[in-house]
Amino acid sequence: MRRLLAFDSGIGGLSVVRELRALLPDTPIDYLADNAVFPYGELPDPVLIARVCVLVETALARLRPDAVVIACNTASTVALAELRRRFDVPFIGCVPPIKWASEVSVTRTIGLLATSATVRRPYLRDLQSQFAPDCTLLAHGARGLADIAEAAFRHRAIDRDSVAHEVAQLFEQPGGERIDVVGIGCTHYSFLLDTLRELSPPGITWLDPAGAVARRAKSVLEGLSEAAPEGRAAVAGKAWFTGQPADADRLLQGLATFGYGGFLEFGKMQVQQSREL
């Protein structure tokens, strides 16, 4: 039986797991959250690359997945190339849906709500140049939304004023009134999508790439020609965290809806090692 690993800095990648469950109901999916250093946008790129590579290497040896979904925009834009260079396993990344937005937009002005780290990197402008050269891209790096999403996942009240402020920062930019499509460039924001729609101007189309990432992962698994590794037990996937999560009782309630009966600590040894690289 094939096996997947989904990786993120927190609970955001579970938005992709939700789509994967629908497409691949019988596939074991392990989930690894590097919450010990959440949010990733606060780490320098070389430190982040080294850390992600160490954690993924450990997970590959321990969990033996057939493919890995990097269900984190920041990790994908920074570390995906190095992961593919180092490890002989398929990686599926998660990048801002600029191409999709350009295909949908009528006004040719598209918006992106993402983390500050994703917005400031040249990778984003490269995506626009390649896939939306005739569009104006207006992006906003919303540092606080990932934290609000973490709280929402734990069934805490959503800070609507803070969400409204971040939305306003996007649409109040010069030319923002022409935005007709907004992509989310952070998997955490999937858990705020209803609120984002409610607090945005009328008629805005919001794009969540989680479904597209899941479909790509399904295609990659189906395209593998070699047999699954022998001797691997077909056990259910587990949720792993690199640090003790906040509000653990509430987190457990959320994890249960994604098919995880609990969570395990990934290992302090690996976390310490990655910090020293």
Residue pairs with C-beta under 8 A, 6 or more apart in sequence:
1 26
1 27
1 28
1 228
1 232
1 234
2 27
2 66
2 67
2 221
2 224
2 228
3 27
3 28
3 29
3 30
3 63
3 64
3 65
3 66
3 228
3 232
3 237
4 20
4 24
4 27
4 28
4 29
4 30
4 65
4 66
4 67
4 68
4 69
4 217
4 221
4 237
5 29
5 30
5 31
5 32
5 59
5 60
5 63
5 65
5 67
5 68
5 69
6 13
6 14
6 16
6 17
6 20
6 29
6 30
6 31
6 32
6 68
6 69
6 71
7 13
7 31
7 32
7 33
7 34
7 52
7 55
7 56
7 59
7 68
7 69
7 70
7 71
7 72
7 75
8 14
8 31
8 32
8 33
8 34
8 70
8 71
8 72
8 75
8 187
9 33
9 34
9 35
9 37
9 38
9 39
9 40
9 72
9 74
9 75
10 33
10 34
10 35
10 38
10 39
10 146
10 150
10 188
11 33
11 149
11 150
11 153
11 188
11 191
11 251
11 254
12 71
12 72
12 146
12 149
12 186
12 187
12 188
12 189
12 190
12 191
13 31
13 33
13 69
13 71
13 72
13 94
13 187
14 31
14 153
14 254
14 255
14 258
15 71
15 187
15 188
15 190
15 191
15 208
15 210
16 69
16 71
16 94
16 187
16 210
16 213
16 214
16 217
17 29
17 31
17 71
17 258
17 259
18 210
18 258
19 210
19 211
19 213
19 214
19 215
20 27
20 29
20 69
20 214
20 217
20 218
21 29
21 258
21 259
22 214
23 214
23 215
23 218
24 217
24 218
24 221
27 221
28 234
28 235
28 236
28 237
29 237
29 259
30 59
30 63
30 65
30 237
30 238
30 239
30 240
31 237
31 238
31 239
31 240
31 258
31 260
32 55
32 59
32 240
32 241
32 242
32 266
33 239
33 240
33 241
33 242
33 245
34 40
34 51
34 52
34 55
34 242
35 241
35 242
35 243
35 245
36 241
36 242
36 243
36 271
37 43
37 51
37 242
37 243
38 146
38 150
39 74
39 115
39 117
39 143
39 146
39 147
40 48
40 72
40 74
40 75
40 115
40 117
41 74
41 115
41 116
41 117
41 118
41 143
42 117
43 51
45 78
47 277
48 74
48 75
48 78
48 79
49 78
49 79
49 82
50 274
50 277
51 274
51 275
51 277
52 70
52 75
52 78
52 79
52 83
53 79
53 82
53 83
53 86
54 270
54 273
54 274
54 277
55 242
55 266
55 270
55 271
55 274
56 68
56 83
56 87
57 86
57 87
58 266
58 267
58 270
59 65
59 68
59 240
59 266
60 68
60 87
60 89
64 229
64 232
65 89
66 89
66 90
66 221
66 224
66 228
67 89
67 90
67 91
67 92
67 217
67 220
67 221
67 224
68 83
68 89
68 90
68 91
68 92
69 91
69 92
69 94
69 213
69 217
70 76
70 79
70 80
70 83
70 91
70 92
70 93
70 94
71 94
71 187
71 213
72 94
72 187
73 94
73 95
73 96
73 114
73 115
73 118
73 185
73 186
73 187
74 115
74 117
74 118
74 186
76 93
76 94
76 95
77 95
77 118
77 121
77 123
77 124
78 117
78 121
80 91
80 93
83 91
84 91
90 220
90 224
92 213
92 216
92 217
92 220
93 213
94 187
94 209
94 210
94 213
95 123
95 127
95 185
95 209
96 112
96 114
96 118
96 124
96 127
96 183
96 185
96 209
97 183
97 184
97 185
97 207
97 208
97 209
97 212
98 110
98 112
98 124
98 127
98 128
98 131
98 132
98 137
98 183
99 127
99 131
99 132
100 183
100 207
100 209
100 212
101 110
101 111
101 112
101 132
101 135
101 181
101 182
101 183
101 207
102 110
102 131
102 132
102 134
102 135
104 181
104 205
104 207
105 135
105 180
105 181
106 180
107 178
107 179
107 180
108 134
108 135
108 136
109 135
109 136
109 138
109 175
109 178
109 179
109 180
110 132
110 135
110 136
110 137
110 138
110 179
110 180
110 181
110 182
110 183
111 137
111 138
111 139
111 140
111 170
111 171
111 176
111 179
111 181
111 182
111 183
111 204
112 119
112 124
112 137
112 138
112 139
112 140
112 182
112 183
112 184
112 185
113 139
113 140
113 142
113 145
113 166
113 167
113 170
113 182
113 183
113 184
113 185
113 186
113 189
113 196
114 124
114 139
114 140
114 141
114 142
114 184
114 185
114 186
115 141
115 142
115 143
115 146
115 185
115 186
116 141
116 142
116 143
117 141
118 124
118 141
118 185
118 186
119 139
119 140
119 141
119 185
120 141
124 137
124 139
124 185
128 135
128 137
136 175
136 178
138 170
138 173
138 175
138 176
138 179
139 170
139 185
140 166
140 169
140 170
140 173
142 166
142 169
142 170
144 162
144 166
145 162
145 163
145 166
145 186
145 188
145 189
145 192
146 186
146 188
146 189
148 158
148 159
148 162
148 163
148 192
149 188
149 189
149 190
149 191
149 192
150 188
150 246
151 157
151 158
151 159
152 158
152 191
152 192
153 191
153 251
153 254
154 246
154 247
154 250
154 251
154 253
154 254
155 250
155 253
155 254
156 247
156 250
158 192
158 195
160 195
160 199
163 192
163 195
163 196
163 199
164 199
167 196
167 199
167 200
170 176
170 179
170 182
171 177
171 179
171 200
171 201
177 201
179 204
180 203
180 204
180 205
181 204
181 205
181 206
181 207
182 196
182 200
182 204
182 205
182 206
182 207
183 206
183 207
183 209
184 190
184 193
184 196
184 206
184 207
184 208
184 209
187 210
189 196
189 208
190 208
190 210
193 206
193 208
196 206
197 204
197 206
200 206
236 259
237 259
237 260
238 260
238 262
238 263
238 264
239 255
239 258
239 260
239 262
239 263
239 264
240 263
240 264
240 265
240 266
241 263
241 264
241 265
241 266
242 265
242 266
242 267
242 270
242 271
243 265
243 271
244 265
245 251
245 263
248 263
251 263
252 262
252 263
255 261
255 262
255 263
